Amino acid sequence: MSKIEKLVQKFQKIPTDLTWEEFSKVLKHYGYVEIKRKGKTGGSRRKFINKKDNDIIIAHNPILKMS
């Protein structure tokens, strides 16, 4: 099993210890690209778009651990 397949399995279990890098890799694996922010500060929200489906995901960076 490849590293990305293991990461996708982890992602599907809705883990509490998923890092931002892991989250970003999974989205990129499914064809999403991060939309670059404009302005002086971009804040902590990040947008990912899948140009094939025109689907947008907005996420907060860093992902905070759930308790």
C-alpha positions, 0 to 999 in steps of 0.5 A: 500500500502506498503512502498516499493510500495510507494517508487517505485511509487515515483521512477517512477515519476523521482523525483528531491528529491530522496535520495540515500537511497531511490534509493538504496532500489528500486534497491534492491527491484528489485534484484540488489546488490551493487558491493563492490569497490576495492582500497583505494578510491572508488570514488562516482560511485556505481555499482549495478548488477542484477545477475539473468539478469546480468544487471549492473547499474552505479550510482553517489552517492550522487544523486544531485538534478536537477534544 
